[in-house]
Amino acid sequence: MMRMSDADELERIKKRKLEAMMREATEREETTVISSPIVITDANFNEMIKKYPLIVIDCWAAWCGPCRMISPTIDALAKDYAGRIVFGKLNVDENQVTARNYRIMSIPALLIFKNGVLVDQVIGALPREIIEQKIVKYL
């Protein structure tokens, strides 16, 4: 039969082990390199701009031809700058609160956030070189 102190000791061991596992999981999550655009929504917008030191958010819509034209460029930039810049995609039709808050009147529009603060915007389907020039200065 187990004494009370043995049960208490087992509980303490289990608690320490669980805390260690949680720390390891958090550290793994923080070191994961994001190499493709993440989905940004009204619900997660504030969390995402605070979580990543440099994030570029592509504001787009499914019906927008120029948005579809720059989508492969955004995907390629996300891959090329993985670990340094996070890219996200915000569908303005499905996330009108954020679009309205940032006065998105024309799409595609790129919102560039550094440490949670909007530092720049790029409007229109511009060539990769122009987009890249705008974002790399914030690295």
C-alpha positions in Angstrom: 0.0 0.0 0.0 1.2 3.5 -1.0 1.8 6.0 1.8 0.5 9.5 1.5 4.0 11.0 1.1 4.7 8.5 -1.7 1.6 9.7 -3.5 2.6 13.3 -3.0 6.0 12.6 -4.3 4.6 11.0 -7.4 2.4 14.0 -8.0 5.4 16.3 -7.7 7.4 14.2 -10.2 4.4 14.1 -12.7 4.0 17.9 -12.3 7.7 18.6 -13.0 7.7 16.2 -16.0 4.6 17.9 -17.4 6.1 21.3 -17.0 9.3 20.2 -18.7 7.3 18.7 -21.6 5.4 22.0 -22.0 8.6 24.0 -22.1 10.1 21.8 -24.8 6.9 22.1 -26.9 6.9 25.9 -26.6 10.6 26.1 -27.5 10.0 23.8 -30.6 7.1 26.0 -31.7 9.1 29.2 -31.4 12.0 27.8 -33.5 9.7 26.5 -36.2 10.6 28.3 -39.5 7.5 29.5 -41.4 8.2 29.1 -45.1 4.7 29.7 -46.5 2.1 32.4 -45.9 -0.1 31.9 -42.8 -3.8 32.6 -42.7 -4.7 35.8 -41.0 -8.2 36.5 -39.8 -10.0 39.1 -37.8 -9.8 36.7 -34.8 -6.0 36.2 -34.9 -4.8 39.4 -36.5 -3.6 41.2 -33.3 -2.0 38.0 -32.0 -0.1 37.5 -35.2 1.3 41.0 -35.6 2.5 40.9 -32.0 3.9 37.3 -32.2 6.2 37.9 -35.2 8.9 40.7 -35.2 8.4 41.3 -38.9 5.3 40.2 -40.7 4.0 41.2 -44.1 0.2 40.7 -44.6 -1.2 40.3 -48.1 -4.7 41.7 -48.2 -6.5 40.0 -51.1 -9.8 38.6 -52.4 -10.7 35.5 -54.4 -12.2 37.6 -57.2 -9.2 39.9 -57.6 -7.1 39.2 -60.7 -4.1 41.2 -59.6 -4.2 39.5 -56.2 -3.9 36.1 -57.9 -1.1 37.5 -60.0 1.1 38.4 -57.0 0.2 35.3 -54.9 3.1 33.2 -56.3 5.5 36.1 -55.6 4.3 36.2 -52.0 4.7 32.4 -51.7 8.2 32.6 -53.1 9.2 35.5 -50.8 7.8 33.6 -47.8 10.1 30.6 -48.8 13.1 32.8 -49.5 12.9 34.8 -46.3 11.8 32.0 -44.0 13.1 32.5 -40.5 13.5 36.3 -41.1 10.1 37.5 -42.3 6.7 35.9 -41.8 4.1 36.4 -44.5 0.4 36.2 -44.0 -2.7 36.3 -46.1 -5.9 38.2 -45.1 -9.0 37.6 -47.2 -10.7 41.1 -47.1 -14.1 39.7 -48.0 -14.0 37.3 -45.1 -12.3 39.6 -42.6 -13.9 43.0 -43.1 -13.2 44.3 -39.6 -9.5 44.3 -40.1 -9.8 45.6 -43.7 -11.9 48.5 -42.4 -9.5 49.2 -39.5 -6.6 49.5 -41.9 -8.6 51.4 -44.5 -7.9 48.8 -47.2 -9.6 50.5 -50.3 -7.5 48.8 -53.0 -6.2 45.3 -53.3 -3.8 43.7 -53.4 -2.4 45.6 -50.5 0.6 44.5 -48.3 0.7 45.7 -44.7 4.2 45.6 -43.2 4.4 45.3 -39.4 7.5 45.5 -37.3 7.2 44.7 -33.6 3.4 45.0 -33.9 3.5 48.5 -35.5 2.4 49.2 -39.1 5.5 50.6 -40.7 4.7 50.5 -44.4 2.2 49.6 -47.1 2.5 48.5 -50.7 -0.6 48.9 -52.9 -1.0 47.1 -56.2 0.4 44.1 -58.1 4.0 45.2 -58.2 7.0 43.2 -59.4 8.9 41.1 -56.9 11.9 43.4 -57.0 9.8 46.4 -55.8 8.1 44.5 -53.1 11.4 43.0 -51.9 13.0 46.5 -51.8 10.1 47.7 -49.6 10.3 44.8 -47.1 14.1 44.1 -46.7 14.8 47.5 -45.3 12.9 46.4 -42.1 15.1 43.4 -41.5 
